[in-house]
Amino acid sequence: MMMREATPEERRRFYQEEWNKRDVPDFILHTISVREFGFDLDGRGPNNRYNQFLTVEQLGDFLRSRAPYSAYASVALYERPSAREGWLKAELALDIDAKDLPVKSCSCPQGSVCERCLDEARQVAKQFAEVLAGDLGLRNINFVYSGRGFHVRINDESVMALGGNERAQVVDYVTGGVIPSDFTMALGYSKVFRERLERTFSLLKVDDLLRVRGMKRSLAQRLIQEKERALAMIRKGRLHELSGFEGLGPKTFRNLLEFLTKLNSGFTDGKVTIDTKRILRLPSSLHSGVSMKCMVVRDLDRFSLEEAVPKFLREAAE
Ligand SMILES: [Zn+2]
């Protein structure tokens, strides 16, 4: 998979020849005139804000004439989007960036992505959506491939009015990002919390565990050598049994639990979710940093990165 920056000429070609209004998802199309649009026109950041388009044709004209480096639309709907005033409601959005995953199995340098960590980000998006649908009963859940990761965008009326505080609680719940207050109960951990701990622990290496306060190398090695045994305890919610590992006293156990929980919360950027005025990359637009199309993904399991390769890159590879 080739990922490289698009040239200004390639951006122009993309918007002239390939961009299609049919690739703008319905949840944006139907609310286009009440969203704020933002653009990064030259690769220096999304400084061109406060744009309003009454129709998708107007948006298309702008994209074709300016060929922006990046294009964004607000998660919020406004009475006056061109002033960012009269906030009405906002999508609930989760941003899972493959380059920022707190633990990953590939060896990408910091700030890079590869097919492997993109796939891990995809799995995380799927896990989040399962909890949003199963535990919270949400139905209007959309996935977007963003270029370096995935967005989960929820348009159920029941979540669109939520404020930042409530959104933060949704993030904590979905990510397993806080230790449940009933943690002293032997079986008191929620299923989602156990699943998140299990997922995170399964990705750890000895060096990761050494970041836990009070963790000795011999104990870290034992925990990784006997990972399956530890995972089985986590899966059953019998976390206290982890203390059966020689050298894992109550203090280190607590530090380990805090460490895992903190990692859990890092699988999505919580700042994106709680910011009800955020702009997110526009599905249908080009991510010029990696020359990939930001696009809606209808079936996460079957999505192939090939679908997001723009024509100019495909032709250059031939
Ligand atoms: Zn990677």
Boltz pocket constraint, residues with backbone or C-beta under 6 A from the ligand:
constraints:
  - pocket:
      binder: B
      contacts: [[A, 104], [A, 106], [A, 107], [A, 108], [A, 112], [A, 113], [A, 114], [A, 115], [A, 116], [A, 117], [A, 118]]
      max_distance: 6.0
